Amino acid sequence: MSYWIDTHTHFIMLEEGSEKALEFAKSQGVEKFINIGTNPEDHNQVLEFAKKNYPSVFCTLGVHPHDAKIYNDDVDNYLRTHAKEKEVLGIGEIGLDYYYMNSNKEEQHLAFERQLQVARDLNLPVEIHTRDAEADTIDILKNYPTVKGLLHCFTGTQWLADEASKIGFNISISGIVTFKNAKDLQETVKKIPLDRLHVETDAPFLTPNPHRGKKNTPGFVKHVGEFVANLKGVSTEELQKQTLANTKKLFTKFVG
């Protein structure tokens, strides 16, 4: 069995519509998807789309660091209640973003830690967003040694890749790796063990080559996968099989 999995996508943000995007992606050999929640306003939509299309579509629920300032007990209770549902594979996307600082550091740290506590208590993995916050991200994750997950849309340093691996985290690669100016990232990807890798689109953002200039869509994950397979010196089928195995191991509620 081999097929592509889009480990991180945002169906409800797609211009062409969720159902049309899903149909196109399947025509491209993409069979499984993790639809990502980012804030309380999208959680119900994200969850309902997964329920409608399960077991092709799964989801995560979480509050993005941009919206950390709105994290409260009601949100926490929502996550603790709905993350138990079969369609919800993990908590995400959560983390730290010091580039935009839409929420201040204190707010981001509080929301990040509270959601890690949810993941720990429910024995769920996490999908991490980290930008310009590598050291703090690793330091906080070390406080929750039983929580595992992946760093999504990885664009970080070799140090971050190494430190993430040391604490048992996987790494998900987006279309950025196909960009001409991504030489450092490409070199890092070459060094990431195959049993730690995933591929994603983060659609509708970060469209990979050869479709730069268009809106991204989950069907384009095959271009990310083919590029990564070439970097790693393996066949696309081997990378498909390995990313499937990695997904099954990390996301224990995954069916596929």
Protein Blocks (a to p, Z undefined) as FASTA:
>chain_A
ZZdddfbdcfklpmnbpklmmmmmmmnopabdcdddfbfklmmmmmmmmmmmockbgcdd
dddfklmmmgcfklmmmmmmmmmpmklnbgcdedddfklomacfklmmmmmmmmmmmmmm
nopacddddehilmmmmmmmmmmmmbgcddehiabdfklmmmmmmnopacdddfklmpmk
lmmmmmmmmmpcfklcccdekpaghiacfkghiacdfklmmmmmmmmmmmnopafklmmm
mmmmmmmmmmmmbgZZ
